[in-house]
Each structure stands twice: as C-alpha cells, then as structure tokens.
Amino acid sequence: MSMTKELAEQHLGDPAVFCCRRQKGLTISAADLEDPSIFSDMEEAGLLKLSPDGLTVAEVLGATLTQDVEALTPITQDVLDHVNAPAAARAAAPATDTPAADAPAADTPAAIPAVRDDGTLHIRIDAAEHIRGLSIDLPLAGGAPKVTGAPAAPAAAAGAGKKKVIRTLKKQHIRIKDAVIGTETKIADGILTIDGAIVERAVKEDPLCKRLTLDVIHPDERHIYTDTIMDVCPIATKVEGALGEGTTKVADGVVFLLTGVDEDGVQVHEFGSSEGYLDEKMYFGHPGCADENDIIIRCHAVIARKSGMTRPGPFAAHKCEDFIIQAVRDQLKGYEGEVVREELCEDLRREGNPRVVLVKEIMGQGAMHDNVICPEEPCGVKGGQKNVDCGNVPIMLTPNQVRDGSIHALTCIGPATKEMTRHYIREPLVEGLAADSELDLIGVVFVGSPQVNDEKLWVSERLGSLLESLDIDGCIITTEGFGNNHIDFIQHIGQAGKRGIPVVGVSFCAYQGQLVVGNKYATAMVEENMDAGGFENNIAGCSCVTKEVAARAIQMLKNKMAGVAILPPEKKWNNAIINANNRLLGLSETALVESGTLH
C-alpha cells in the first residue's frame, strides 16, 4: 500500500521500501513507497526482509532510480543516482501505550529545544493551536515533566489558575473494627451487626431474586470459594445535602461484595467469570476492590432460572442487596464513631487554566450491560436512572457528584476490566484531574455504549456536540471492557479530534483486546492492562484505571495540548513502553513492581 505525501512526512526516518516494481529512470515519490507501519506484519508473514544497508524515506525521496527494482525491495544506495542527507533523529518523547489501528503518529510541533547545564531539556513553544507561550522543563534522567503556562502578556497572567470554589463535599470516614451477623442491625463501639433475618425481607424487593444469604469474610479468611463477583459496594450515606455537596459518612474498613448465580447454578457473568478462591480472584487495593485489610460482607444472590443474561436478572440482585445496605446506612447516619479521616472535595474553577473534561464511556448494550446514575444515596440503587433507559446519551456530572457515589455499577462484563461501584467513588482520574493546579476540570461526562452501530454513531455525535459547546481545551476518554464498546470509544475520540480538541484515550487493549478500529486522532493512548500476558485474566478489578494509569493519562493530555510530540507505539502491545513512561513520570519503581504495573 503506497503512501501519501502527508504520511511519508511522518515516516521520514523509517526504512524505504518499494511498494511495487519500479523501472530505471523513476524519480522516487511517496506514492512509490510502502507504508512502514505494516512492515512488522509483512516480516512475520515472510513477505519482506529489511536490509541493514537500506536507506530511509528521507534519504530516497526525489532521487532517480538507476536500474529496475522489484516490489517489496528495500532501497539501497547502489540503485540511486544520489542519496539525501539523513533525517534528523527524533528527540526523546513519551510514547503512546496502546497501539491504535490506523492511527498515524502525532504531528511534531514547532518548538525550540535546549539542554541546560542542570541536565534539563527545556522546550519553549511560542505558539500552539490551543495554548500560547508554553514552557516545558523535562528532566532527562527521569522525573515528572513540569508543564507551566507562560501567558502572551502580563495582563493575561493576572488571576490565572486562581481557585473559585463552587461547592464543597465533606466525606467522613468512620472506623468499623468488625462486622458480625446477629439479630438486629446496629453499629456500636466500632462493630457493625447485621440482622441475619433481613434477607427474608430483602428478597421480597424483586420477584426475580429467589434467595439471599449473608456472611462475613475477614482479611485472614479469604482463601474461601466465591461465586462470580458482580460488584464491590462501599457503605456510604448522606447526612447533609444532596449528592456532590454537604456531608457524607463512609464506613471505613468494610465493604459489601455481591455474588450471584441463577437457579441452575449458572454464574451471573458475561465475558469471563471470577468464581474461585476469593484471595486469587480479586485485585485487592485497586480502586474498585476491597482493600488489603477490609472486612467483606458477602451478599450472595440466587436469581430466576435463565435470567442472568437479561437486564432485570442482575438488577434484581443489586436491588435486594441495596435494601440490606440501606438498613446499614440508616444506622451509620446517627452513629458518632471514630473519624479515621476526612476528605474535603471541591467543585471549582481555575480560570485561565486549560479547560478539560473527563469522558467515561460506560456499558449500555442492554442484556446485563447497564448502570444506575444519581441514586438517592451514595452508591445506591433506589431513585437512580439507568443509562440504557436514558438512551445512553451523554450525561454531565460534577467531579464531586462522582466522588459522592453517583454511579452504581450493574455491568457484568469481564471481571478484570469491570469498574465496580467502589471504583467510581474513588476514581483516580477524577481525583487526579481535580487536584491538578495546572488544569481546570469542567466536569465528568458519562456516555453509554449502545448495542446497535447506528445508535453508537448517534450517541457519539451527541457527545461531540456537547464537547464542542463546552469550549474545552482537551479531554480524556476512557472505557471499561473491550471489543464492542471499542467501536464507540474510537468514535468518541474522532468526535473530539475533528473538532480540534486534543484527546487522550484510556482503555484495556493489550494482547486480547487490541483495537480493531482506529482513526487519525487516536495518537495518544494509555493502556490499563495489568496482566503479564495481556489477557482478561478473570481477576476482579485488575485491569482498570489506577493512580499510575491516571498519572500517565493526565501528563499525556498536557503534552497533547501543548503540542509536544507523542511518539507512536510499537505495532503490538509492549509493556516496556508503559514501564518507560512510568519512569519518565518519576513514579516509584518499587511501588510499581509491588502493584504489578512493572513486569
């Protein structure tokens, strides 16, 4: 497949290979050369063998062929009348984590680089498409790139980045020392007791739920069989104000775990199932999971025969579990226990900083793919709306609403890539973007992934219109799972890109979930995979957004908005790129190894 002039400019330093047979006397142009992005596949198939004596694209363009040459032949000096000067080597730059189908490299901006005496690479960009007067200091030996705005005129700098608080949310974490099943539901002296008979009332909440059982699993008791993990839900309740403001109490040290089968014993799951020993089937410490020292209250649901692959079946299990959690919430409201810590969350504006939005693509394909948005209680079910019933259209929430449990996850997708309810109340990208003093986080958009392609396009176009109307300078788009929803994911990236909005994509792709569609805007991609082989490994909460993933995505967005070059990835997933990017950001390598980010 021959190249266009524009594509050739992106591959000037790559090997030059004729795409077809060419005759003596030809003046070589881009149209005569094969696209280097497919060389690795051609080499694997035995169709191409590159030569160590081969020239680069930059060295052969405009030269005249002195003899006939066959197709797929590397071009060497002996067949040309002259050779151009070699292309300059690319400067060091972070690379995109995830190979994107048909995604060309990002354009290199006009920048003035210089290496200072202290070993810092200094790049000054006098004008870029979205930001003017940007100065970047990048430690060459590693460390977090420092990006600071330098306005065009002193007057424009006045008040830039100054916080304007719109509303505040206080989250009080109340210590729970133990949990037991007893004869009444209460909290006293740090001990949570749940009435064992409550399951008889809870099961009546939905006729599709046939049986419920409760038990308590302590941290040293996790080598115990569990059915598939449908959700991990924190215990949180409003004591003042609505979701996103006022005061919320959160039980610290204890979470609910929902598991489920149908009456025939079929696991309630879709792509992959996490039944097995609990200590082997959950990635403890990840945002959506139980933490290392958490007490787990397991609620096991048996739902109606053959209802597991429908929307009502799994929802019945969540609805009945929420009845039990609500009884605990009611006790937590009035309990004046030990406050382990307080979080003060702010919805705010930082005027003069780049305006950014986080887009969270969530499942909305019907069957068991659904989520509850804005329930009455944090992480609850009652009073919320399902995104499928809302047509999967984009819904804007404030960062505080997300951090206050405005999403209850119903989705039964692959366990490793599923963002469970607890994930959203402590989503690392929301936390990271909200805390970043160099950015102005406008809000968080939740958009569903419909099943039908026509609906996918329609919903994605609505997202594009919304992003345009917000007049933002950049956005990060994430999706859980992989496969069908990657169609929407790439559409969303395209909707932002074609409007001139710098965009970073975050997803699990790796080996098993490689993108099968792409576009020219998918040039800044961040990989979530934490499995050494690159697979959906059926370990709940393993390959989702973590603090390390969020740090890479946020820095990549800053680079993208500033016009800093982002190098293209290798043709196939390579975790070494992720490791290199983590080191470039100065993340602790010891911590990354312990967390599984480094392999």
C-alpha positions in Angstrom: 0.0 0.0 0.0 1.7 3.2 -1.2 1.9 6.3 1.0 0.6 9.8 0.6 2.9 12.8 0.9 1.5 13.6 4.3 2.0 10.0 5.5 5.6 9.9 4.2 6.4 13.0 6.2 5.5 11.1 9.3 7.9 8.2 8.4 11.0 10.1 7.1 13.2 8.2 9.5 11.8 4.7 8.6 13.1 2.2 6.0 12.3 3.0 2.4 10.8 0.0 0.5 9.2 0.0 -3.0 5.5 -0.9 -2.9 5.5 -2.2 -6.5 8.0 -2.9 -9.2 9.7 0.3 -10.4 11.8 0.9 -13.6 15.0 2.7 -14.2 14.7 6.5 -14.6 11.9 6.9 -12.0 12.1 9.9 -9.7 11.0 8.5 -6.3 8.0 10.0 -4.6 5.8 8.9 -1.6 3.5 7.1 -4.0 6.3 4.6 -4.8 7.0 3.6 -1.2 5.3 1.1 1.0 3.7 2.2 4.3 6.3 1.4 7.1 3.5 0.8 9.7 2.8 -2.6 8.2 6.4 -3.8 7.9 6.3 -5.9 11.1 3.3 -7.8 9.9 4.9 -8.3 6.5 8.2 -9.6 8.1 6.2 -12.0 10.2 4.5 -13.3 7.1 7.8 -13.7 5.3 6.8 -11.1 2.6 9.6 -8.7 3.5 13.2 -8.8 4.7 14.7 -5.4 5.6 18.3 -4.8 4.8 20.9 -3.3 7.2 22.1 -1.3 4.1 18.6 0.0 3.4 18.1 3.8 3.2 15.3 5.8 5.0 12.4 7.5 3.3 14.0 10.9 3.8 17.2 9.7 2.1 15.5 8.5 -1.1 12.7 11.0 -1.9 13.5 12.8 -5.1 16.3 10.5 -6.1 16.4 8.8 -9.5 16.4 5.1 -9.9 19.4 3.8 -11.9 18.1 0.3 -12.5 14.8 -1.7 -12.3 13.8 -2.9 -8.8 11.2 -5.4 -7.8 8.3 -4.8 -5.3 8.9 -5.0 -1.6 12.6 -4.4 -2.0 14.5 -2.2 0.5 16.1 0.7 -1.4 19.9 0.8 -1.2 22.5 3.3 -2.3 23.7 1.3 -5.3 20.4 1.7 -7.2 20.2 5.5 -6.9 21.9 8.5 -8.6 22.2 10.2 -5.2 21.3 9.9 -1.5 19.8 12.8 0.5 21.2 13.8 3.9 19.9 11.5 6.7 16.8 12.7 8.6 17.4 14.1 12.0 16.9 11.7 14.8 13.7 12.3 16.8 14.1 13.9 20.2 13.2 11.8 23.3 9.4 11.9 24.0 6.8 9.8 25.8 5.2 7.2 23.6 1.6 6.2 23.5 0.9 3.0 25.5 -1.6 1.4 23.2 -1.3 0.6 19.5 -4.3 2.1 17.7 -5.5 0.7 14.4 -4.8 3.0 11.5 -3.6 5.7 13.9 -0.7 7.8 12.5 1.9 9.5 14.6 1.1 12.9 16.1 2.5 15.9 14.3 5.7 17.3 15.7 5.2 21.0 16.8 7.4 23.9 16.1 9.4 24.1 19.3 12.8 25.4 20.4 14.6 22.7 22.5 17.7 23.2 24.6 19.6 21.1 27.1 20.5 23.2 30.2 23.6 22.8 32.4 21.5 21.1 35.1 20.6 18.2 32.7 17.1 19.5 32.0 15.6 19.5 28.5 13.9 22.9 28.0 11.3 23.3 25.3 9.7 26.6 24.5 6.6 26.8 22.3 5.8 30.3 21.3 2.5 29.4 19.7 0.5 26.2 19.6 -3.0 25.5 18.4 -4.6 25.7 21.9 -2.1 27.3 24.2 0.3 30.2 23.6 3.6 30.8 25.3 4.2 27.4 26.9 7.4 26.5 28.7 8.3 22.8 29.5 11.2 21.6 31.6 11.8 17.9 31.3 14.4 16.1 33.5 16.4 13.9 31.2 17.3 11.5 33.9 13.7 10.8 34.8 11.2 12.6 37.0 7.9 14.3 36.4 7.8 16.6 33.4 6.9 20.1 34.7 4.5 22.0 32.5 3.8 25.6 33.2 1.9 28.2 31.3 3.5 31.4 30.3 0.8 33.8 29.0 1.4 36.0 26.0 1.1 39.2 28.0 1.5 40.0 31.7 -2.1 41.2 31.9 -3.4 37.8 30.9 -1.5 36.2 33.7 -3.4 38.1 36.4 -5.5 35.6 38.3 -4.7 32.6 36.1 -5.3 29.4 37.9 -6.9 31.1 40.9 -9.4 28.8 42.6 -13.1 29.6 42.6 -14.9 27.1 44.7 -18.4 26.3 43.6 -19.4 23.8 46.2 -17.8 21.5 48.8 -18.3 17.9 49.9 -17.0 16.5 53.2 -16.6 12.8 53.3 -16.1 11.5 56.9 -14.6 8.0 57.1 -15.9 6.3 60.2 -13.9 3.4 61.5 -15.5 -0.1 61.6 -13.5 -2.6 63.6 -15.5 -5.7 62.9 -18.8 -6.9 61.4 -21.0 -9.8 62.5 -24.3 -11.4 61.6 -26.7 -11.1 64.6 -30.4 -10.5 65.5 -30.5 -6.7 64.8 -28.8 -4.2 62.6 -26.8 -1.7 64.5 -23.4 0.0 64.9 -21.9 0.2 68.4 -18.3 0.7 69.6 -17.0 0.3 66.0 -18.7 -3.1 65.5 -21.3 -3.4 62.7 -24.0 -6.0 63.4 -26.4 -7.0 60.6 -29.7 -8.8 61.3 -29.4 -12.2 59.7 -33.2 -12.2 59.1 -33.1 -9.1 56.9 -32.5 -11.4 53.9 -36.1 -12.6 54.2 -37.4 -9.0 53.7 -34.8 -8.0 51.2 -35.6 -10.9 48.8 -39.1 -9.6 48.5 -37.8 -6.4 46.8 -37.8 -8.2 43.5 -39.5 -11.4 42.4 -36.6 -12.4 40.2 -34.4 -12.8 43.3 -35.2 -16.2 44.8 -32.7 -16.4 47.7 -30.2 -14.3 49.5 -27.5 -15.3 52.0 -25.1 -13.1 54.1 -21.7 -14.0 55.6 -18.7 -12.0 56.8 -15.2 -12.7 55.5 -12.3 -11.3 57.5 -8.9 -10.5 55.8 -7.3 -13.7 57.1 -10.2 -15.8 55.8 -10.1 -15.0 52.1 -8.9 -18.4 50.8 -12.6 -19.3 50.5 -14.6 -20.3 47.5 -16.7 -17.5 45.9 -19.2 -17.4 43.1 -18.6 -14.7 40.4 -18.0 -11.2 41.8 -20.8 -9.0 40.5 -19.9 -5.9 42.5 -18.0 -4.3 45.3 -20.0 -1.6 47.0 -18.9 0.8 49.8 -21.3 1.7 52.7 -21.9 5.4 52.4 -24.8 7.7 53.4 -25.8 11.3 53.2 -26.2 13.2 56.4 -26.4 16.7 54.9 -27.1 18.0 51.4 -27.6 16.2 48.1 -25.1 14.1 46.2 -22.0 16.1 45.5 -22.3 18.5 48.4 -22.8 18.7 52.1 -21.6 15.8 54.3 -21.3 12.0 53.6 -20.4 9.4 56.0 -18.4 6.4 54.7 -17.8 3.2 56.7 -14.1 2.6 56.7 -12.7 -0.9 56.8 -15.7 -2.7 55.5 -17.4 -3.3 52.1 -20.2 -5.3 50.6 -19.4 -8.0 48.0 -22.2 -9.1 45.7 -22.0 -12.6 44.1 -24.6 -14.4 42.1 -25.8 -17.5 40.2 -29.2 -18.4 38.8 -31.4 -21.3 40.0 -29.5 -23.8 37.8 -26.1 -22.7 39.3 -25.1 -20.7 36.2 -22.7 -17.9 37.1 -24.1 -14.4 36.5 -21.5 -13.1 34.2 -20.9 -12.4 30.5 -17.3 -12.4 29.2 -15.4 -14.4 31.8 -16.3 -15.2 35.4 -14.4 -14.7 38.6 -15.7 -17.7 40.7 -12.9 -19.5 42.6 -10.9 -18.7 45.7 -11.5 -15.1 46.8 -7.9 -14.4 47.6 -7.0 -15.3 44.0 -9.9 -13.7 42.2 -9.8 -10.0 43.4 -7.0 -7.5 42.9 -7.1 -6.2 46.5 -6.1 -2.5 46.8 -7.2 -1.4 43.3 -9.8 1.4 43.3 -12.9 -0.8 42.6 -11.9 -3.6 45.0 -11.7 -4.4 48.7 -8.5 -3.1 50.3 -6.0 -5.4 52.0 -7.4 -5.0 55.5 -11.1 -4.6 54.6 -13.8 -6.8 56.2 -16.0 -8.2 53.4 -19.8 -8.7 53.9 -20.7 -11.1 51.2 -24.3 -11.0 49.8 -24.9 -14.0 47.6 -28.0 -13.9 45.4 -29.8 -16.7 43.5 -31.9 -15.3 40.7 -34.5 -16.8 38.5 -33.5 -19.5 36.0 -32.1 -18.1 32.7 -32.4 -14.5 33.8 -28.7 -14.0 34.2 -28.2 -12.6 30.7 -31.1 -10.1 30.9 -31.2 -6.7 32.4 -33.8 -7.5 35.1 -32.0 -10.5 36.5 -28.7 -9.0 37.6 -30.6 -5.8 38.6 -32.8 -7.8 41.0 -29.6 -9.0 42.8 -28.3 -5.4 43.2 -31.7 -4.1 44.2 -32.1 -6.7 47.0 -28.6 -6.1 48.2 -29.2 -2.4 48.3 -32.2 -3.0 50.7 -29.7 -4.5 53.2 -27.1 -1.8 52.7 -29.8 0.8 53.3 -30.5 -0.6 56.7 -26.8 -0.2 57.5 -26.8 3.3 56.0 -29.7 4.3 58.3 -27.6 3.2 61.3 -24.5 4.9 60.0 -26.3 8.3 59.8 -26.7 8.6 63.5 -23.5 6.8 64.6 -20.9 9.1 66.2 -17.9 6.8 65.9 -14.2 7.4 65.4 -13.5 9.5 62.3 -10.4 8.0 60.7 -10.0 10.8 58.2 -11.9 13.5 56.4 -11.8 14.3 52.7 -12.7 17.8 51.6 -13.7 17.6 47.9 -14.3 20.8 45.9 -16.1 21.5 42.7 -14.1 24.5 41.4 -13.0 26.6 38.5 -9.4 27.6 37.8 -9.9 30.5 35.4 -7.1 30.9 32.8 -6.0 27.2 33.0 -6.8 24.8 30.2 -10.4 23.7 30.4 -10.6 19.9 30.4 -13.3 17.2 30.6 -13.2 13.6 31.6 -15.4 11.3 29.5 -16.3 7.9 31.0 -17.8 5.5 28.5 -20.0 3.0 30.4 -21.8 -0.1 29.3 -25.3 0.4 27.8 -25.8 -2.5 25.4 -28.8 -3.9 27.2 -28.9 -7.5 28.5 -26.7 -7.3 31.6 -24.9 -4.1 30.5 -26.3 -1.2 32.5 -25.6 1.3 35.3 -27.6 3.4 37.8 -26.9 7.1 37.7 -27.6 9.6 40.5 -29.4 7.4 43.1 -30.8 8.9 46.3 -27.9 7.6 48.4 -24.2 7.3 47.6 -23.5 4.1 45.6 -27.2 3.2 46.0 -29.9 2.0 43.6 -33.2 3.5 44.7 -34.1 6.7 42.9 -31.4 6.5 40.2 -31.9 6.3 36.4 -30.4 3.6 34.2 -28.3 4.9 31.4 -29.9 2.4 28.9 -33.3 3.8 29.7 -31.9 7.3 29.2 -30.9 6.4 25.6 -27.2 6.2 26.6 -26.9 9.9 25.8 -24.1 11.9 27.4 -24.9 12.9 31.0 -22.7 15.6 32.7 -21.9 15.2 36.4 -19.7 17.3 38.6 -16.5 15.8 40.0 -18.0 15.9 43.5 -21.1 14.0 42.3 -18.8 11.2 41.0 -16.8 11.2 44.2 -20.0 11.1 46.2 -21.2 7.8 44.7 -23.4 9.0 41.8 -22.7 5.7 39.8 -23.8 2.3 40.8 -22.3 -0.3 38.5 -24.6 -3.1 37.3 -22.4 -4.3 34.5 -21.4 -8.0 34.4 -18.6 -7.7 31.9 -15.2 -9.3 32.1 -14.1 -9.2 35.8 -10.6 -7.7 35.3 -11.8 -4.7 33.2 -15.0 -4.1 35.1 -15.2 -0.8 37.0 -17.2 -1.7 40.1 -19.3 0.7 42.2 -16.4 1.3 44.6 -14.2 2.4 41.6 -16.4 5.4 40.8 -16.5 6.8 44.3 -12.6 6.9 44.3 -11.9 7.1 40.5 -8.2 8.1 40.2 -8.7 10.2 37.0 -11.3 12.3 38.8 -9.1 12.7 41.8 -6.0 13.5 39.7 -7.7 16.0 37.4 -9.5 17.8 40.2 -6.3 18.2 42.2 -4.1 19.3 39.3 -3.4 23.0 39.8 -2.5 23.4 36.1 -5.9 22.3 34.8 -9.5 23.4 35.0 -11.7 20.3 35.3 -15.1 21.4 33.9 -16.9 18.1 34.7 -17.2 14.4 34.1 -19.4 13.1 31.2 -20.9 9.6 31.3 -21.9 8.2 28.0 -23.4 4.7 27.4 -22.3 2.2 24.7 -25.4 1.1 22.7 -25.5 -2.3 21.0 -26.6 -1.2 17.5 -24.0 0.6 15.3 -26.4 3.3 14.1 -27.2 4.1 17.8 -23.5 4.2 18.6 -22.9 6.8 15.9 -25.9 8.8 17.0 -24.8 8.9 20.7 -21.2 9.7 19.7 -22.3 12.6 17.7 -24.3 13.9 20.7 -21.1 13.7 22.7 -19.1 15.6 20.0 -21.7 18.4 20.1 -21.5 18.6 23.9 -17.7 18.7 23.9 -17.8 21.5 21.3 -20.3 23.6 23.2 -18.2 23.3 26.4 -15.4 25.1 24.6 -12.7 22.9 26.2 -9.0 22.7 25.5 -8.7 19.0 25.9 -10.3 15.8 27.2 -9.5 12.3 28.4 -11.9 9.5 27.2 -12.0 6.1 29.0 -13.9 2.9 28.5 -14.2 -0.3 30.6 -14.1 -3.7 28.9 -13.1 -4.1 25.3 -14.4 -5.3 22.0 -17.9 -4.0 21.0 -17.5 -0.8 23.1 -14.2 0.0 21.4 -16.3 1.0 18.3 -17.9 3.8 20.3 -14.6 4.6 22.1 -12.8 5.3 18.8 -15.9 7.2 17.5 -15.7 9.4 20.6 -12.0 10.1 20.1 -12.8 11.0 16.5 -15.7 13.4 17.5 -13.3 15.3 19.8 -10.4 15.2 17.3 -12.2 16.5 14.3 -13.3 19.5 16.4 -9.7 20.3 17.1 -9.9 19.1 20.7 -6.7 17.4 21.9 -7.8 13.9 23.2 -6.2 11.1 25.1 -7.8 7.6 25.1 -7.6 5.2 28.1 -8.6 1.5 27.8 -7.7 -2.1 28.2 -6.3 -3.3 24.9 -3.0 -5.2 25.4 -3.0 -8.6 23.6 -6.5 -9.8 23.8 -8.4 -6.5 23.4 -6.4 -5.0 20.6 -8.2 -2.2 18.9 -9.7 -3.3 15.5 -10.8 0.2 14.5 -8.9 3.4 14.6 -8.7 6.9 13.2 -6.1 9.6 12.8 -6.9 11.2 16.1 -6.1 8.1 18.2 -2.5 9.1 18.7 -2.4 9.4 22.5 -3.5 6.1 24.0 -3.0 4.9 27.6 -3.1 1.2 28.4 -4.8 -0.2 31.6 -3.6 -3.8 31.3 -2.0 -5.3 34.4 -1.9 -9.0 33.2 1.6 -10.2 32.2 0.2 -11.9 29.1 -2.2 -9.1 28.1 -5.4 -11.0 28.8 -8.7 -10.6 30.6 -7.5 -12.8 33.5 -10.8 -13.0 35.4 -9.3 -11.3 38.5 -11.9 -8.7 39.6 -10.7 -5.1 39.2 -7.3 -6.0 37.9 -7.0 -4.0 34.6 -8.8 -0.7 35.3 -7.7 2.9 35.9 -5.2 3.1 38.7 -3.2 6.1 40.1 -0.4 5.2 37.7 -2.7 5.0 34.7 -4.2 8.3 35.7 -0.8 10.0 36.0 0.2 8.9 32.5 -3.1 10.0 31.0 -3.0 13.4 32.6 0.6 14.1 31.6 -0.1 12.8 28.1 -3.1 15.2 27.9 -0.8 18.1 29.0 1.7 17.2 26.3 -1.0 16.9 23.7 -2.5 20.3 24.5 1.0 21.8 24.5 1.8 20.3 21.1 4.6 18.2 22.5 5.3 15.2 20.2 3.9 11.8 21.4 5.8 9.0 19.8 3.8 6.2 18.2 3.7 2.8 19.9 5.2 -0.4 18.6 2.9 -2.4 16.3 1.8 -4.7 19.0 1.4 -4.3 22.8 4.7 -4.0 24.6 4.6 -3.4 28.4 8.2 -1.9 28.2 6.6 1.3 26.8 4.4 1.6 29.8 7.3 1.0 32.2 9.4 3.6 30.4 6.5 6.2 30.6 6.1 5.4 34.3 9.8 6.0 34.9 9.6 9.2 32.8 7.0 10.5 35.2 9.2 9.7 38.2 6.8 7.1 39.6 8.4 4.9 42.2 9.7 1.8 40.5 9.5 -0.3 43.8 5.9 0.7 44.2 5.1 -0.1 40.6 6.6 -3.5 40.8 4.6 -4.2 44.0 1.4 -3.1 42.4 2.0 -5.1 39.2 2.5 -2.2 36.9 6.0 -3.2 36.1 6.6 -6.7 34.8 
